[in-house]
Amino acid sequence: MTAIGSIHEKYMREALRQAKKAYALGEVPIGCVIVHQGKVIGRGYNRRNTDKSTLSHAEITAIRKASKAMGDWRLEECTLYVTLEPCQMCAGAIIQARIPEVVMGCMNPKAGCGGSILNILEMPQFNHQAAVTRGVLEQECSHMLKLFFTELRARNKADKESRLSTDNNP
């Protein structure tokens, strides 16, 4: 493994730690960290249901914290690590923040805008693009999401069966 590869894995593990926080809340486990000069300056994890906010994505929270740490909305010397390919809102925010490098764990074929559905991050039509690295700790990132959704489906099925038996037994 190259030195760059091991650094990417180190920070993706930090993003996975953030994703575990979302998991513990019953949120879709997505985590993000932003690194500047070898130091994590922004962290975030998915909190949409907890905060009741469309904007509570891991990347948005991490960008907000990193901007505060840098004292600027421009994050031009930073690298963003995220466990799941960003959606259109987050990919747009990454470009708006001028983040030059994005490292992703697993792809999101249903909503990803870092190469799956669209590739907002690398569109030459914008005044800024990000260099993208895909598939860092992909199996770990993907496994956590699959496990979450398997458990969610089982919980939903059990809840539905419980409601049906309660409705049928007055």
Secondary structure as UniProt FT lines:
FT   HELIX           3..24
FT   TURN            25..26
FT   STRAND          31..36
FT   TURN            37..38
FT   STRAND          39..45
FT   HELIX           48..51
FT   TURN            54..55
FT   HELIX           58..70
FT   TURN            76..77
FT   STRAND          78..84
FT   HELIX           88..96
FT   TURN            97..98
FT   STRAND          101..106
FT   TURN            109..111
FT   TURN            115..116
FT   HELIX           120..122
FT   TURN            124..125
FT   STRAND          131..133
FT   TURN            136..137
FT   HELIX           138..168
//
